[in-house]
């Protein structure tokens, strides 16, 4: 099985609950998110979401991943597939780890499947992850400064 992994982390000066509040507000993604431009659905294990991404170096793409984990303040993880299992699967995750003074946000995706070696550069969205993390961090920190 072929795999390709991407991981980007950012330390945010806000609590995990404040970061989660931004991450879980799917309907607001179009207001701040440079990568996931649209998202809707219920963040509940087993449910499907509707997600549209707009990578800086590619065309917008819509898909309907299934939520694998939705633990408020801790982790959001979903699985998206192209056509059938094993062709091109992407397990996308956001983990929130508390530390003194804030939260470490890690956004990652593990692509697996027979198409991985053939789509190569289309999977290199690390810069998009970093841009989204920065925007999410700025929004959570702004909300934190309002509540103080």
N, C-alpha and C positions, 0 to 999 in steps of 0.2 A: 504494500500500500504506500502510495506517495503522500508526503506531508509537506506543508509549508506553514510556518508560524510567524506571527507578528505580535509584538508586545511593546506598549508604551506606557510609562508611568509618570505621574505628576503629584507633587505634594501640594495640598490645598489647605489654606488657613480657614477651615470651616469644619464643623463636626460631620461624622458620617451621616447623621440624619439630615443635615442641611444639604450635603452633596446628593444623598438619595432623593430628596425632594425635587431637586432639579432634574436628575436622571429619570425619575419616575413620571414626570409631567410630560408625557409623550406629546400631547397636543401643542405644547409650546416650542417644540423642537425647531419649527420654521422660524421662530423669532431669534434664535441664538446659535443654532447648530450648523456649522459649515459643512458637515459630512453627512449626517443623517437628517435630511431636510424635512422628511415627513415620517411620522410613526403614529400608530393607533392600535388600540386593543387593550386587553386586560393583562396586567403583569401578575399572572397566576400560573403555576406549574401546569403544563399540558395545554394551555391556551395558545392560539395562534395570534400573531401580530401582523400588521401590514406595515412594511418598512420601505422607504425609498432613500437610497444613498446617492450622493453626487460626488464621486471622487474627483479631485482636482485634475487628474490626468486621464479621465475617462468619461464615459457617458453615464447618465443617471440609470439606475437599475432598481426595480421594485421586486420584492419577494415577500413571502409569508412564512417566517420562521416560527418554530414551536418553542415556547418558553420551557426551559429545563429547570431553572432555579430562579426564584424571585424572593429573596430574603431582604426585607427593608433594612437599610443601613449597612448591609454586608455584601450582597452579591446579586447580580442579574446575569443570567446566561441563557442563550437561545441557540437553536440549531436550524440553519437554513440549508436547503438542498437544491441542486439543479436536477430536475426531472426525477431521477430514481436514486435510492441510497447507493453510495459507493462511486457514483459518477463524479460529483464534486460537492462535498459537504463542508459547511463552515460552521464551527462552533465558536460563537462570539461571546465574550464575557467582560463584565465590569466587576472588579472587586474593590471593596472599600475597606482599608485597614486603618484603624485609629492609631495615632501617635500623639505625643505631647505637642499641642499646638495645632492639631488638624487631622487631616485624612490623606493617606496615600491612595490615589485612584490608579488602578492598573486596568487598561483596556487591552484585550488580547483577542486573537482569532487563530484557530487551528484549522487549516484547510486540509482535507484528506480526499483521496479518490483518484481514479485513473486519469482524470483530466488535469490534475495539478501540474504536471510537467509541461503541458501544452498551453496553459493560460498564463504561466509565469508572471510577466510584468503586470498583468491586470490584478494580480493578488497583492502587489506591493503598495499597500495603502497605509503604511506606517506614518507618513507625513500627515495624512488625513486623520488618523487616530490622534496624533499629537495636536493638531489644530482643534479637534473636537474637545480633547482633554483641557486645553488652554481655555476655550470658551466656556466649558462647563465649570472649570475652576473659578473663572472671573465672575460668573453668574452666582455661584454658591458663596463666594467671598463677599460679593455685593449684598446678597441677602443677609449674610452674617452681620455686616456692618450696620444694616438697617435695624436688626433685632437687638443690637447692644444698647 
